[in-house]
Amino acid sequence: METNVVERRRQIAEMAERMRKGFGGPMTETEVAMLRDVQAFIDFAIRNGLSFALVLSILGHDINGVAHHGMSYDEARSDGFLPKVTGYSEINADSVGEPLESLD
């Protein structure tokens, strides 16, 4: 089993290197901010028991909105596109409160 883990890590490292070569380059600040909103939305969804279907639907909307503009988030925004995940990275317990009960 340990050999499988080592092999999988090697495969992931190789895949990451291929991705860097083909799609390298820094992200813009706005792209990083959107990805932070995506992360926060997924965390929010897990913590609050939202459905998998709802999460995929919202992420799909946002990905399609950017894809419609050639994967340029800045172009999508300049055309009026607003991702549904916007602002989730700014949500915290102070703004929405703690869950009433644990989901674990």
DABELSUL-V403991 format. One line per field, one symbol per residue. phi: phi as a letter, one per 30 degrees, with the letter a starting at -180 (. if undefined). psi: psi as a letter, one per 30 degrees, with the letter a starting at -180 (. if undefined). A space follows every 50 residues. Layout:
# DABELSUL-V403991
phi: ???
psi: ???
This chain:
# DABELSUL-V403991
phi: .dddddddddddddddddddddbdjdddddddddddddedddeedddcid deddddddddedddddddciicddddddcjdbdddejddcdbdddbided bdcd
psi: eeeeeeeeeeeeeeeeeeeeefglkllleeeeeeeeeeeeeeeeeeeghl leeeeeeeeeeeeeeeefhggjeeeeefggkjkffkffffkleeffllke lkf.
